[in-house]
Structures are given as C-alpha cells and as structure tokens.
Amino acid sequence: MVPGGVAFAVVWSAIGLAVCAGATTYGLGSLGQPQPGLFPFVVGAGIVLLATSEAIACWRAHAPSTRLRLGEHGSAVIVALAILCLYALAFERLGFAVCTLLLFVALFRALAGRGWRFSVAAGLLATVVFYVAFEYGLKVNLPRGPWGF
C-alpha cells in the first residue's frame, strides 16, 4: 500500500464530490437538453472515477523506496523547472517578448547544449511566432514590459 497515494486520491475524490454537489444546484437537465450544471457534474464524476481508480492502484501497490531518484536526466529537470519558475516570476515585469526570448535562449543553451548563435536565433524566431500567434491570431493582450514590447 502507498499511503500518500491513497490520501491523495481521497482528497481528489472529495473535490470531485464537491464539484458534483455544486453542479446539481444549477440543474442537470438531460443530454438532449442540458442545463448549466451538466458539464461540471460530468467533470466532477470523472474526477471521482479517476481518483477512485488511483486509490485502488495505490492500495494494491507496494510502497516505493523513500529515496528520491532523479535518474540520468535529473539535473536537467531541475534546471528546466528553475528556468520556468524564473520565467513565471519575471513575465509581468519584463513582458512577454523579453521573457520568452530569454526562456528559449536559456533552454537551448542549458538543456540542448546549443551555441549562442543558434540559441538566440531560434529564440527570436520562436518568440516572434508565439507573439504573432497570441497577439494577432488569438487576440490575446500580452504583457508589454517596461520597454513597450
């Protein structure tokens, strides 16, 4: 048995049940004539089903070793998480363009081991593509940062 996994599944089951209970206050209707609560109810029921299956799997499983194993790419995972956290922290202050460019340059340099020219060029290309897609294609207002871009 994996006690932490069972507790995790119980918490998610409770969340799913709360979603189901809240959804019934809006009315469920039918599949032919759904009311506003039908979709949240189905989502809540799905959460309960997935959490229950996770609880059963954890109940049957043997407890894993408590030692943390990162594997052969563990340091890369930690570096990627650190870069993404810095991106999230700086996003509003520096704006989309600057943060996204720095994100891609850092990822290409630190994780892919690419050179500076490639990292900057690919970072610029990716930033422009994502900027155009979000700003013009999806009409999303992106943070501008102190320099106006």
C-alpha positions in Angstrom: 0.0 0.0 0.0 1.2 3.5 -0.8 -0.4 5.7 2.0 0.4 9.0 0.4 -1.2 8.0 -2.8 -4.4 6.8 -1.1 -4.6 10.1 0.8 -4.1 12.0 -2.4 -6.9 10.0 -4.1 -9.2 10.6 -1.1 -8.7 14.3 -1.3 -9.4 14.4 -5.1 -12.5 12.2 -4.6 -13.8 14.8 -2.0 -13.1 17.6 -4.5 -14.9 15.6 -7.3 -17.9 15.0 -5.0 -18.0 18.7 -4.1 -18.0 19.7 -7.8 -20.9 17.2 -8.4 -22.8 18.6 -5.4 -22.3 22.2 -6.6 -23.3 21.3 -10.1 -26.6 19.9 -9.1 -27.6 23.4 -7.7 -27.6 24.6 -11.3 -29.7 21.8 -12.6 -28.5 18.9 -14.8 -31.2 18.5 -17.4 -30.6 15.8 -19.9 -28.2 15.1 -22.8 -30.7 16.3 -25.2 -31.5 19.5 -23.2 -28.6 20.1 -20.9 -28.7 22.7 -18.1 -25.7 24.6 -16.8 -24.8 22.0 -14.2 -24.5 19.0 -16.5 -20.9 19.6 -17.7 -19.5 20.4 -14.3 -21.3 17.3 -12.9 -19.7 15.1 -15.6 -16.3 16.6 -14.9 -16.8 16.0 -11.1 -17.8 12.4 -11.7 -14.8 11.9 -13.9 -12.6 13.2 -11.1 -14.2 10.8 -8.6 -13.7 7.9 -11.0 -10.1 8.7 -11.7 -9.3 9.3 -8.0 -11.1 6.0 -7.1 -9.0 4.1 -9.6 -5.9 5.8 -8.3 -6.8 4.8 -4.7 -7.3 1.2 -5.7 -4.0 1.1 -7.6 -2.2 2.7 -4.6 -3.9 0.3 -2.2 -2.6 -2.7 -4.2 0.8 -1.4 -4.9 3.9 -1.9 -2.8 5.3 1.1 -1.1 8.2 2.5 -3.1 11.6 3.4 -1.7 11.5 6.7 0.1 14.8 7.7 -1.6 14.4 10.3 -4.2 15.8 9.2 -7.6 16.1 11.7 -10.4 17.5 9.3 -12.9 20.1 10.2 -15.6 18.4 13.5 -16.6 17.5 14.6 -13.1 19.7 17.7 -13.1 18.2 18.8 -16.5 14.7 18.5 -14.9 15.7 20.7 -12.0 17.3 23.3 -14.4 14.2 23.3 -16.6 12.0 23.9 -13.5 14.2 26.7 -12.3 14.2 28.4 -15.7 10.4 28.1 -15.9 9.9 29.5 -12.4 12.1 32.5 -13.3 10.1 32.9 -16.4 6.8 33.0 -14.4 8.3 35.4 -11.9 9.6 37.9 -14.5 6.7 37.6 -17.0 4.6 40.6 -15.8 7.7 42.8 -15.1 9.7 42.2 -18.2 6.9 41.4 -20.7 6.2 38.6 -23.0 8.8 39.2 -25.7 11.8 39.7 -23.4 10.9 36.8 -21.1 10.1 34.4 -23.9 13.3 35.2 -25.7 15.3 34.7 -22.5 13.4 31.5 -21.8 14.2 29.9 -25.2 17.8 31.0 -25.1 18.2 29.6 -21.6 16.5 26.3 -22.6 18.6 25.9 -25.8 21.8 26.7 -24.0 21.3 24.9 -20.7 19.4 21.8 -21.8 20.1 21.3 -25.5 23.7 22.4 -25.3 23.4 24.6 -28.4 25.7 27.5 -29.2 24.9 31.2 -28.7 24.1 31.9 -32.3 21.6 29.1 -32.6 20.0 29.8 -29.2 19.5 33.5 -29.9 18.3 32.9 -33.5 15.9 30.1 -32.6 14.8 32.1 -29.5 14.0 35.1 -31.6 12.1 33.0 -34.2 10.1 31.2 -31.5 9.3 34.5 -29.7 8.1 36.1 -33.0 6.0 33.1 -33.9 4.4 32.9 -30.5 3.9 36.7 -30.3 2.1 36.8 -33.7 0.0 33.7 -32.8 -1.2 35.1 -29.5 -1.4 38.8 -30.3 -2.9 38.7 -33.8 -4.2 35.1 -34.2 -5.8 34.6 -30.8 -6.2 38.4 -30.0 -4.6 37.9 -26.5 -3.2 41.0 -24.9 0.3 40.1 -23.7 2.2 41.9 -21.1 4.4 44.6 -22.7 7.1 45.2 -20.0 8.9 48.4 -19.3 10.2 48.8 -22.9 6.8 48.6 -24.5 7.2 45.2 -26.2 
